[in-house]
Amino acid sequence: MPVEFLNPAALEQSPFYAQGAIASGRLLFVGGQNGVTKDGVMLEGAVEQTKQALRNVLAVLAEGRAAQADVAMMTVHLAAEVDPNATYPAVIEVWGQHATPVTVISVVRLGRPGALVEVSAIAAV
């Protein structure tokens, strides 16, 4: 079932994110993905970790027979030292111009040592 993205005229309009989404049917929850390769190697730096975390999210979506257009919400946790603006080009490179609702949270640290970025998602499948 498709996701209907909401961008009320009363709110700021952005090409990078939607303000909300309505999803029905079955939901796929993508657990927090770090910038770790298949071999368990943590990539260096927030930009490379962001790219890999998003590639990991895409892999979970594909396994669940879903795609970016099915994602109703993403949450991005960034280590406190990471400037969110520095990661936006990495998001565009991997995720593209798909305006997904997103919440970005700055945290003291993440659960995996060396992790600077963690991305989770909810998709309708």
Summary of the structure (lengths in Angstrom):
residues: 125
radius of gyration: 14.2
end to end distance: 6.4
largest distance: 45.9
contacts: 374
relative contact order: 0.30
helix: 26%
strand: 30%
